[in-house]
Each structure stands twice: as structure tokens, then as C-alpha cells.
């Protein structure tokens, strides 16, 4: 008959004190750490790091043993409020729910249906020099929403490309960003809609309210009344709201919204070597830090889904990306796994667990005054 390891240890201690007994070691059970078969997860040769942020001991988030506890649930919905979504060979279309396009800038909307509509497809956000203001540079399309979604729900264990952190949850894509960014009012309405509320002018309510809402976006200034009201309503409805700290080279998140709003989980970033990422915003409002990549070697960044198109979508690809957008995605994915394991978790309790189960910072470049409670630990958060 098996007994607990704690009871076995007490018996071993007692037996060790008996005459003639040299030592007693209680036996314990080990379990395999799950390794997905996606070829770019941990590719050979060993100098190719693949998805190092999921498994490396120094700055990784301990996903293999977390997957032994949960790979997700089809009943969980993660909303990615971003540039929208495009298909990808490593994104299972059956897990992509009917989202919405809240991008209301008819001048910069290049999707053929200016203004809000029911199609969250990302048409590309490329701009020419000066399009977004004097002196603003030209930029290729970012496919940002796809890359963020890839961290969370890329298809796993399918012998293709990378492993998404949640193998089963559904993605709710919502478009609020396009050429030259997006507007606060669009983001606020998208948060409300994602959480299941009706929004004026949107004919259809969201039939699949989000358990987790990912906001990998930021703007300067205080948290507005509209942002806070939308976030509060979403949390009241049961949605966990995760936001990026922003990538303004170490600015205090007190000046960055929605990271400075209440009732959100704010994700900062460390590099692969465990140091504070050079781009990451910091401050007391940061709740937790996760690996976001940094440094001159692209392979020390975060590997995720991408597209080769410089303007409109072209060929499916993978890319190494960097930023707190992807640390927020990591936190969102851990939150979705936590909910799949315990659907009774409230947003506030879930946040408390994530913060209480972090690992110590790898070096002294981070502390609780600027980087939150520690480094995200998926396994500890799920135990």
C-alpha cells in the first residue's frame, strides 16, 4: 500500500535512529516531463535553442512539467486583442473562434471593409515613411496578432513547427490595431465584447466569452476612465486580463496604459541570460516577469508563428521575436492552463497564485520594485 512521501520520510527518520541501520531512504514516484514532438521545440543540433523560453533552467518557465499537470481544455477561451489573425499551417482553424474587427479608423483600415465589421482577419499594417506622422519610419507588416497567438495556441504535438503552450484552448481573435496603431475607444469596446457584454453598434454579442483576455499593446499616459471601466467589467464577468508592460526602454509602467490600470496582470521581461531585458518597462505596477528575449543573437528571442508578407499575407513562416507582448502571451497561456485545471479560480485568486509561485530572479538586475514578484513558473502555478 502506498503512503505519502511525507509519511514515508517520518518512518525513514524513525528507522534511521535504530541500532544497526546505516541509512533509510524513502522511495518516491517520478513522472516523465512532457516533451512535445514539434521539431522546432527543442531542435538538434543542441546549439539551436528552439523554444528555450519554455524549458531552459535559467530563464525558462518550466513548461514540460506543467504539461504533465494540464495541456488545456477545449472549454477555455483566450481572447487576443491585437492586429487580428491570419491562417497559419501550425494554427488549427477549428480552434479559432468567430472574433470581431473593432478597428474603426476608416482612413488606415486596408481590409476592404473600412471600419468595424465581423471579420478579424489581419490585412497587414505596413506603412510608408511619414504615413503615421512626420519623421515616422516605414515599416513592414508585423503580423503581431498571429505571433502573439502562436505563443499561446500554436498546434502542439503535431510534428510541425513549434509547440503552443496551451494544446487545447480556443482562440478568440479581435482586431483593434492596424496601420499607425489603434484607438483607446476601440480597445475598451473590444475588452467589453470579449468578456461577453453587448457593445453599441455591434450587431452580434460574443457567444464565447473569454476566460483570459490578452492585451499585448500599450500607449503613454494614465489609465483612462474608459479603459478602467472596461477592465473592471471584464474582471467582474470572470475574465482574467493580462497586459504587457511595454517596450519603451525601461520607462516606468506608471506612465504606460493599460499596464497602469487596476485589475490587470502586468508582464515584464527578462533576457535568455536571466537579466532584465533592455527594452522592458519596469516599476511597482509590474506583477510578474517572463522570458521575452533580448540581445544581438536572434535565436535568444522567442520563436513563434509569422508570415513572410511585407504588406499583405504571403507564406507561413516562423520568426524569432522579442518584447513584453510575448511575455504577456506566456502569462495568458499559463492562466488558461490554470483555469482548465480549476475552473473555480476567480481572476483575483488566479493573479495571486501566479505572483505567489514565481521563481527567484536569476540575477540582481531585477527586484520586486521593478520586475514584480519573480519569474513566471508554470509548474508551480499549476500545482
Secondary structure, DSSP 8 states (H G I E B T S, - for coil): ----HHHHHHHHHHHHTSTT------------------TTTS-SSTT--SSHHHH-TTT---HHHHHTT----TT-EEEEEEB-B---TTS-GGGEEEEEE----TTT--SSS-S-BS--B-----B-TTTTSTT---B----HHHHHHHHHHS--SSSSS---S-SS-EEEEEE--BTTB--HHHHHHHHHHHTT---TT-SS--SS--SEEEE---EES---HHHHHHHHHHHHTT-EEEEE---SSS-BGGGEETTTSSS-EEEEEE-TTSSB-TT--BSTT--EEEE---SS-GGGSEEEEEE--SSS---EEEEEE-SHHHHHHHHHHHHHHHHHH-TT--HHHHHHHHHHT-B--SSTT--TTTS-SSB--HHHHH-
